[in-house]
Each structure stands twice: as structure tokens, then as C-alpha cells.
Amino acid sequence: MTVALMWEARAAEGRGAELLAWVREQRLAEEPLRRETFRAPQDRVLVITWWDAPYDASLPELPEPGAELVTRAVHRWRFESVDGERSDR
């Protein structure tokens, strides 16, 4: 099964580039199958990592940045891939 972990934060005013640089420096205890980093308006940064693991597996996640770098706590979501599964319409 493929599990995707999403990590999203909003930078403090004027600190978007700093938050993006901070995220790029973070290393995980294990290497995911894939890792992508995105940015969006309002200085938001999103990281998605893909893992070959059960949905409820204990997986390494990015930490919380320093409180001075963000406007709120990080949002985190976990998803499982449904590619190839039959959908009921």
C-alpha cells in the first residue's frame, strides 16, 4: 500500500522564503519513496512524502518549525492511494 503524508505550514509575515529554506533542510530518519515540496500564496509551504507502508504505520514526519517562523501550528494529513481500485458509481 502507498501512504502519502502531507505537511502544510503558513509562514509568519515576510518569512515565506525562510520557511521554505527551513523545510528543504529537514531530513527524515528514513528516505520516503518520493518527496515533493510546494509553495503557494500567503507564504504557505506544503510537503508530501510517499511511503510503501500500511496506513497506520509509524512513519517519520517533518517537525514543527519554530513558533516565530509560522502563524499557526502545522497541518498534517495522511492519505492512502486508491489507484487501481474499483470505484462504485
N, C-alpha and C positions, 0 to 999 in steps of 0.2 A: 504494500500500500504506500502511496505517496502522501505525505503530510506537508502542508505549507504553513509556516509560521509568519505572521505579519506583525511588524513593529512600526508604530507611527507616532511621531512627536511633532509638536509645533514649537519653533524656536521663539525665544524672547525677542522683543523688538530689536531689529537690526542685527540679529545674531544667526541668521539662516546659514550663511557660509561657514560660520564656526561650528554649528551643529552638524552640518554635512561633513565637514572635515573630521569631527569627533567620531561620527558613525563609521566613516571609512577606516579609521584607525583601530576600531574594535575587532578583536579576533575572538573566535569561538573555540571552546575546548575541543570540538570535533569539526571537521570540514563537512558542510552540507553538500548535497548533490549539486545544488545551484544556489547562488545568492545574487540578488539584484537590489540596487539602491535607486530610489526615485526622489524627485523633489517636485513641489507644487507651489502655487501661490500661497501667500500668507506664511512663508517660510516653513512649510511642512516638509518633513523627510519621512520616507517610507522605505522599509527594508523587508523583502520577502526572501525567506530561505526555504528550500525544498529538501525533504528528508525521506529516505526509504525506511519507514518505521511504522508501527501501529499508531493509531490516532492518539492514544493516551500514553505514548512513550515519554519517558523523561528525556528531553532534548535541551541542548544548550541554547540559551537565548541572550540577546543583547541586554546589557544592563540599563538602568535608568541613568540618564546624564545628570550632571549637577543641576540643582534646582535653579541656579542663576542662568542656565542656558536654555531653559524651556518655560513655557507659560502654564503648563499643566502636566499631570502625570502621563507617562507614555500609555498609548492604547495598544493592546495586544489581542490578536485573534489567531485561532487555529482552524485550519480547514483540511478536509481530506479530498483527494482527487476522485472525481466520479467519471472521468473519461473512460469510454468503453462500456459503461454501464447502460443498461436499457432504461429509458425514461418512460413513465406511464403518462400518456397524454389523454 
